[in-house]
Amino acid sequence: AVPGVDTAGFTINMPMQGWSGDTAMQVVGRQNQPEPGYSVRYDGVAGDYFGALGIPLLRGRAFSRADNSTNSPPVAVCSEALARQVFPNEDPIGKYFRLGGERKYEIIGLVGDVKQTRLDDDRADRLYLPFVRGNGSLIVRTRVAPLSLAELIRTAVLEVDADQPVSNVRTLEQDI
């Protein structure tokens, strides 16, 4: 643990970078849905991603460490906007969907909406999937000036994985 750090998470796509993944989501067992499915934005996340960005958990649960395993059942968390778009007048918790293919995901949590790509982007539908491995970005919420902890955080990362590159350290405010 690094003194001054409240929580941390990990993501494939950092907020405010102007990019977001888009895919087709098919609700299992639902008749009369768009072909090839509902167009939704998605992101892979791990750790306390929602807490690190201050995204409120409204119902259900966030991902646990076990969810970020290749052996765990496929689960997802969705935003309020996605719930309004895909599950109007329904509770999305416990619903199953596919993202092409046969793998079924269960929605386990509902979180608040965020501006992911740009501040002027009105699309807030987002599907969050557990991030298992690959490249991405560490997000850290601190109770002190964030950049004052940059070297301590870099050292902590390198203690866990000496081959892990740590670069482009900046605040979310700098990205906005």
SEBA-945474 format. One record per residue (C-alpha): residue in three letters; x, y, z. Coordinates in Angstrom, 2 decimals, decimal comma, always signed. Layout:
N
<site><code>ALA</code><px>X</px><py>Y</py><pz>Z</pz></site>
...
//
This chain:
176
<site><code>ALA</code><px>+0,00</px><py>+0,00</py><pz>+0,00</pz></site>
<site><code>VAL</code><px>+1,19</px><py>+3,48</py><pz>-0,87</pz></site>
<site><code>PRO</code><px>+0,46</px><py>+6,14</py><pz>+1,78</pz></site>
<site><code>GLY</code><px>-1,90</px><py>+8,77</py><pz>+0,38</pz></site>
<site><code>VAL</code><px>-3,61</px><py>+6,37</py><pz>-2,04</pz></site>
<site><code>ASP</code><px>-7,29</px><py>+5,72</py><pz>-1,35</pz></site>
<site><code>THR</code><px>-7,96</px><py>+3,13</py><pz>-4,06</pz></site>
<site><code>ALA</code><px>-6,85</px><py>+2,03</py><pz>-7,51</pz></site>
<site><code>GLY</code><px>-8,24</px><py>+0,34</py><pz>-10,59</pz></site>
<site><code>PHE</code><px>-7,18</px><py>-0,65</py><pz>-14,07</pz></site>
<site><code>THR</code><px>-8,71</px><py>-0,13</py><pz>-17,50</pz></site>
<site><code>ILE</code><px>-8,08</px><py>-0,83</py><pz>-21,15</pz></site>
<site><code>ASN</code><px>-9,38</px><py>+2,62</py><pz>-22,15</pz></site>
<site><code>MET</code><px>-8,53</px><py>+5,67</py><pz>-20,08</pz></site>
<site><code>PRO</code><px>-11,34</px><py>+8,23</py><pz>-19,85</pz></site>
<site><code>MET</code><px>-11,13</px><py>+11,34</py><pz>-22,05</pz></site>
<site><code>GLN</code><px>-8,89</px><py>+9,76</py><pz>-24,69</pz></site>
<site><code>GLY</code><px>-11,50</px><py>+10,09</py><pz>-27,45</pz></site>
<site><code>TRP</code><px>-11,86</px><py>+6,34</py><pz>-28,03</pz></site>
<site><code>SER</code><px>-14,31</px><py>+3,68</py><pz>-26,97</pz></site>
<site><code>GLY</code><px>-14,92</px><py>+0,09</py><pz>-28,01</pz></site>
<site><code>ASP</code><px>-18,29</px><py>-0,60</py><pz>-29,62</pz></site>
<site><code>THR</code><px>-19,96</px><py>-3,99</py><pz>-30,03</pz></site>
<site><code>ALA</code><px>-23,32</px><py>-5,67</py><pz>-30,62</pz></site>
<site><code>MET</code><px>-25,07</px><py>-7,04</py><pz>-27,53</pz></site>
<site><code>GLN</code><px>-27,79</px><py>-9,69</py><pz>-27,83</pz></site>
<site><code>VAL</code><px>-30,06</px><py>-10,26</py><pz>-24,83</pz></site>
<site><code>VAL</code><px>-30,50</px><py>-14,01</py><pz>-24,22</pz></site>
<site><code>GLY</code><px>-34,08</px><py>-15,16</py><pz>-24,75</pz></site>
<site><code>ARG</code><px>-35,37</px><py>-11,81</py><pz>-26,02</pz></site>
<site><code>GLN</code><px>-37,46</px><py>-11,71</py><pz>-29,17</pz></site>
<site><code>ASN</code><px>-37,62</px><py>-8,63</py><pz>-31,40</pz></site>
<site><code>GLN</code><px>-34,20</px><py>-7,09</py><pz>-30,75</pz></site>
<site><code>PRO</code><px>-32,11</px><py>-5,21</py><pz>-33,32</pz></site>
<site><code>GLU</code><px>-29,89</px><py>-7,15</py><pz>-35,70</pz></site>
<site><code>PRO</code><px>-27,07</px><py>-7,94</py><pz>-35,04</pz></site>
<site><code>GLY</code><px>-27,87</px><py>-6,64</py><pz>-31,51</pz></site>
<site><code>TYR</code><px>-27,95</px><py>-3,46</py><pz>-29,44</pz></site>
<site><code>SER</code><px>-24,98</px><py>-1,20</py><pz>-30,20</pz></site>
<site><code>VAL</code><px>-23,18</px><py>-0,68</py><pz>-26,88</pz></site>
<site><code>ARG</code><px>-19,85</px><py>+0,71</py><pz>-25,78</pz></site>
<site><code>TYR</code><px>-17,64</px><py>-1,45</py><pz>-23,61</pz></site>
<site><code>ASP</code><px>-14,48</px><py>-1,42</py><pz>-21,55</pz></site>
<site><code>GLY</code><px>-12,36</px><py>-3,93</py><pz>-19,66</pz></site>
<site><code>VAL</code><px>-11,69</px><py>-2,95</py><pz>-16,03</pz></site>
<site><code>ALA</code><px>-10,16</px><py>-4,43</py><pz>-12,89</pz></site>
<site><code>GLY</code><px>-9,50</px><py>-3,59</py><pz>-9,25</pz></site>
<site><code>ASP</code><px>-11,56</px><py>-0,76</py><pz>-7,80</pz></site>
<site><code>TYR</code><px>-12,02</px><py>+1,00</py><pz>-11,15</pz></site>
<site><code>PHE</code><px>-15,42</px><py>+2,40</py><pz>-10,19</pz></site>
<site><code>GLY</code><px>-14,20</px><py>+3,70</py><pz>-6,83</pz></site>
<site><code>ALA</code><px>-11,03</px><py>+5,18</py><pz>-8,33</pz></site>
<site><code>LEU</code><px>-13,10</px><py>+7,24</py><pz>-10,78</pz></site>
<site><code>GLY</code><px>-15,91</px><py>+7,99</py><pz>-8,32</pz></site>
<site><code>ILE</code><px>-18,50</px><py>+6,09</py><pz>-10,39</pz></site>
<site><code>PRO</code><px>-21,32</px><py>+5,14</py><pz>-8,00</pz></site>
<site><code>LEU</code><px>-22,47</px><py>+1,53</py><pz>-7,71</pz></site>
<site><code>LEU</code><px>-26,28</px><py>+1,84</py><pz>-7,76</pz></site>
<site><code>ARG</code><px>-27,37</px><py>-1,80</py><pz>-7,45</pz></site>
<site><code>GLY</code><px>-25,85</px><py>-5,22</py><pz>-7,43</pz></site>
<site><code>ARG</code><px>-22,10</px><py>-5,53</py><pz>-7,02</pz></site>
<site><code>ALA</code><px>-18,85</px><py>-4,48</py><pz>-8,61</pz></site>
<site><code>PHE</code><px>-16,28</px><py>-7,01</py><pz>-9,81</pz></site>
<site><code>SER</code><px>-14,43</px><py>-9,11</py><pz>-7,27</pz></site>
<site><code>ARG</code><px>-10,89</px><py>-10,40</py><pz>-7,68</pz></site>
<site><code>ALA</code><px>-12,37</px><py>-13,79</py><pz>-8,63</pz></site>
<site><code>ASP</code><px>-14,29</px><py>-12,22</py><pz>-11,54</pz></site>
<site><code>ASN</code><px>-10,98</px><py>-11,21</py><pz>-13,12</pz></site>
<site><code>SER</code><px>-9,94</px><py>-14,84</py><pz>-13,57</pz></site>
<site><code>THR</code><px>-10,09</px><py>-16,72</py><pz>-16,86</pz></site>
<site><code>ASN</code><px>-11,85</px><py>-19,54</py><pz>-14,97</pz></site>
<site><code>SER</code><px>-14,70</px><py>-17,46</py><pz>-13,54</pz></site>
<site><code>PRO</code><px>-18,22</px><py>-17,30</py><pz>-14,98</pz></site>
<site><code>PRO</code><px>-18,56</px><py>-14,38</py><pz>-17,45</pz></site>
<site><code>VAL</code><px>-20,08</px><py>-11,34</py><pz>-15,73</pz></site>
<site><code>ALA</code><px>-20,58</px><py>-7,67</py><pz>-16,53</pz></site>
<site><code>VAL</code><px>-21,58</px><py>-4,35</py><pz>-14,98</pz></site>
<site><code>CYS</code><px>-23,70</px><py>-1,89</py><pz>-16,97</pz></site>
<site><code>SER</code><px>-24,34</px><py>+1,84</py><pz>-16,82</pz></site>
<site><code>GLU</code><px>-27,72</px><py>+3,43</py><pz>-16,17</pz></site>
<site><code>ALA</code><px>-27,87</px><py>+4,64</py><pz>-19,78</pz></site>
<site><code>LEU</code><px>-27,32</px><py>+1,11</py><pz>-21,09</pz></site>
<site><code>ALA</code><px>-30,01</px><py>-0,19</py><pz>-18,74</pz></site>
<site><code>ARG</code><px>-32,47</px><py>+2,45</py><pz>-20,02</pz></site>
<site><code>GLN</code><px>-31,59</px><py>+1,63</py><pz>-23,64</pz></site>
<site><code>VAL</code><px>-31,57</px><py>-2,17</py><pz>-23,50</pz></site>
<site><code>PHE</code><px>-33,73</px><py>-2,97</py><pz>-20,45</pz></site>
<site><code>PRO</code><px>-36,41</px><py>-0,26</py><pz>-20,25</pz></site>
<site><code>ASN</code><px>-38,84</px><py>-0,97</py><pz>-17,40</pz></site>
<site><code>GLU</code><px>-36,74</px><py>-4,01</py><pz>-16,36</pz></site>
<site><code>ASP</code><px>-34,06</px><py>-4,60</py><pz>-13,75</pz></site>
<site><code>PRO</code><px>-30,86</px><py>-5,48</py><pz>-15,66</pz></site>
<site><code>ILE</code><px>-29,35</px><py>-7,37</py><pz>-12,69</pz></site>
<site><code>GLY</code><px>-29,39</px><py>-11,09</py><pz>-13,39</pz></site>
<site><code>LYS</code><px>-30,05</px><py>-10,70</py><pz>-17,13</pz></site>
<site><code>TYR</code><px>-27,86</px><py>-12,61</py><pz>-19,58</pz></site>
<site><code>PHE</code><px>-26,44</px><py>-11,44</py><pz>-22,90</pz></site>
<site><code>ARG</code><px>-23,97</px><py>-12,42</py><pz>-25,60</pz></site>
<site><code>LEU</code><px>-21,42</px><py>-10,37</py><pz>-27,49</pz></site>
<site><code>GLY</code><px>-21,48</px><py>-12,55</py><pz>-30,60</pz></site>
<site><code>GLY</code><px>-20,60</px><py>-16,18</py><pz>-30,13</pz></site>
<site><code>GLU</code><px>-22,03</px><py>-18,55</py><pz>-27,56</pz></site>
<site><code>ARG</code><px>-20,51</px><py>-17,18</py><pz>-24,34</pz></site>
<site><code>LYS</code><px>-23,23</px><py>-15,86</py><pz>-21,99</pz></site>
<site><code>TYR</code><px>-22,50</px><py>-13,00</py><pz>-19,59</pz></site>
<site><code>GLU</code><px>-24,57</px><py>-12,18</py><pz>-16,51</pz></site>
<site><code>ILE</code><px>-25,12</px><py>-8,57</py><pz>-15,45</pz></site>
<site><code>ILE</code><px>-24,16</px><py>-8,35</py><pz>-11,76</pz></site>
<site><code>GLY</code><px>-24,11</px><py>-4,60</py><pz>-11,19</pz></site>
<site><code>LEU</code><px>-25,48</px><py>-1,22</py><pz>-12,24</pz></site>
<site><code>VAL</code><px>-23,33</px><py>+1,92</py><pz>-12,07</pz></site>
<site><code>GLY</code><px>-23,82</px><py>+5,61</py><pz>-12,75</pz></site>
<site><code>ASP</code><px>-23,22</px><py>+7,15</py><pz>-16,16</pz></site>
<site><code>VAL</code><px>-19,93</px><py>+8,80</py><pz>-17,10</pz></site>
<site><code>LYS</code><px>-18,48</px><py>+10,81</py><pz>-19,96</pz></site>
<site><code>GLN</code><px>-15,91</px><py>+8,36</py><pz>-21,29</pz></site>
<site><code>THR</code><px>-14,61</px><py>+9,65</py><pz>-24,61</pz></site>
<site><code>ARG</code><px>-15,16</px><py>+13,44</py><pz>-24,52</pz></site>
<site><code>LEU</code><px>-17,06</px><py>+15,92</py><pz>-22,39</pz></site>
<site><code>ASP</code><px>-19,34</px><py>+16,76</py><pz>-25,33</pz></site>
<site><code>ASP</code><px>-20,19</px><py>+13,09</py><pz>-26,04</pz></site>
<site><code>ASP</code><px>-23,83</px><py>+12,45</py><pz>-25,16</pz></site>
<site><code>ARG</code><px>-23,53</px><py>+8,65</py><pz>-25,37</pz></site>
<site><code>ALA</code><px>-23,26</px><py>+7,19</py><pz>-21,86</pz></site>
<site><code>ASP</code><px>-24,26</px><py>+3,58</py><pz>-22,54</pz></site>
<site><code>ARG</code><px>-21,42</px><py>+1,42</py><pz>-21,27</pz></site>
<site><code>LEU</code><px>-20,83</px><py>-2,22</py><pz>-20,56</pz></site>
<site><code>TYR</code><px>-17,93</px><py>-3,06</py><pz>-18,24</pz></site>
<site><code>LEU</code><px>-16,26</px><py>-6,46</py><pz>-18,46</pz></site>
<site><code>PRO</code><px>-13,63</px><py>-7,92</py><pz>-16,13</pz></site>
<site><code>PHE</code><px>-10,14</px><py>-7,22</py><pz>-17,45</pz></site>
<site><code>VAL</code><px>-8,02</px><py>-10,36</py><pz>-17,32</pz></site>
<site><code>ARG</code><px>-4,71</px><py>-9,52</py><pz>-19,01</pz></site>
<site><code>GLY</code><px>-3,05</px><py>-7,22</py><pz>-21,50</pz></site>
<site><code>ASN</code><px>-2,06</px><py>-3,58</py><pz>-21,77</pz></site>
<site><code>GLY</code><px>-3,94</px><py>-0,79</py><pz>-20,09</pz></site>
<site><code>SER</code><px>-3,79</px><py>+2,03</py><pz>-17,61</pz></site>
<site><code>LEU</code><px>-3,65</px><py>+2,23</py><pz>-13,84</pz></site>
<site><code>ILE</code><px>-6,10</px><py>+4,70</py><pz>-12,28</pz></site>
<site><code>VAL</code><px>-5,31</px><py>+5,90</py><pz>-8,76</pz></site>
<site><code>ARG</code><px>-7,50</px><py>+7,99</py><pz>-6,41</pz></site>
<site><code>THR</code><px>-5,44</px><py>+9,86</py><pz>-3,85</pz></site>
<site><code>ARG</code><px>-6,10</px><py>+12,07</py><pz>-0,85</pz></site>
<site><code>VAL</code><px>-3,02</px><py>+14,19</py><pz>-1,59</pz></site>
<site><code>ALA</code><px>-1,71</px><py>+15,89</py><pz>-4,75</pz></site>
<site><code>PRO</code><px>-1,66</px><py>+12,96</py><pz>-7,22</pz></site>
<site><code>LEU</code><px>+1,60</px><py>+13,78</py><pz>-8,97</pz></site>
<site><code>SER</code><px>+3,38</px><py>+13,95</py><pz>-5,60</pz></site>
<site><code>LEU</code><px>+2,88</px><py>+10,17</py><pz>-5,39</pz></site>
<site><code>ALA</code><px>+4,02</px><py>+9,33</py><pz>-8,93</pz></site>
<site><code>GLU</code><px>+7,42</px><py>+7,93</py><pz>-7,94</pz></site>
<site><code>LEU</code><px>+6,03</px><py>+5,96</py><pz>-4,99</pz></site>
<site><code>ILE</code><px>+3,36</px><py>+4,41</py><pz>-7,23</pz></site>
<site><code>ARG</code><px>+5,92</px><py>+3,66</py><pz>-9,96</pz></site>
<site><code>THR</code><px>+8,13</px><py>+1,93</py><pz>-7,38</pz></site>
<site><code>ALA</code><px>+5,18</px><py>-0,10</py><pz>-6,02</pz></site>
<site><code>VAL</code><px>+4,27</px><py>-1,27</py><pz>-9,55</pz></site>
<site><code>LEU</code><px>+7,85</px><py>-2,26</py><pz>-10,31</pz></site>
<site><code>GLU</code><px>+8,09</px><py>-4,21</py><pz>-7,04</pz></site>
<site><code>VAL</code><px>+5,21</px><py>-6,36</py><pz>-8,27</pz></site>
<site><code>ASP</code><px>+6,46</px><py>-6,64</py><pz>-11,88</pz></site>
<site><code>ALA</code><px>+9,92</px><py>-5,30</py><pz>-12,68</pz></site>
<site><code>ASP</code><px>+9,24</px><py>-5,61</py><pz>-16,42</pz></site>
<site><code>GLN</code><px>+6,03</px><py>-3,57</py><pz>-16,32</pz></site>
<site><code>PRO</code><px>+6,50</px><py>-0,21</py><pz>-18,06</pz></site>
<site><code>VAL</code><px>+5,22</px><py>+2,79</py><pz>-16,11</pz></site>
<site><code>SER</code><px>+4,99</px><py>+5,89</py><pz>-18,27</pz></site>
<site><code>ASN</code><px>+2,81</px><py>+8,84</py><pz>-19,23</pz></site>
<site><code>VAL</code><px>+1,84</px><py>+9,63</py><pz>-15,63</pz></site>
<site><code>ARG</code><px>-0,79</px><py>+12,39</py><pz>-15,54</pz></site>
<site><code>THR</code><px>-3,98</px><py>+13,46</py><pz>-13,81</pz></site>
<site><code>LEU</code><px>-7,45</px><py>+13,14</py><pz>-15,28</pz></site>
<site><code>GLU</code><px>-7,69</px><py>+16,92</py><pz>-15,07</pz></site>
<site><code>GLN</code><px>-4,70</px><py>+17,18</py><pz>-17,40</pz></site>
<site><code>ASP</code><px>-6,51</px><py>+14,94</py><pz>-19,91</pz></site>
<site><code>ILE</code><px>-9,66</px><py>+17,04</py><pz>-19,81</pz></site>
//
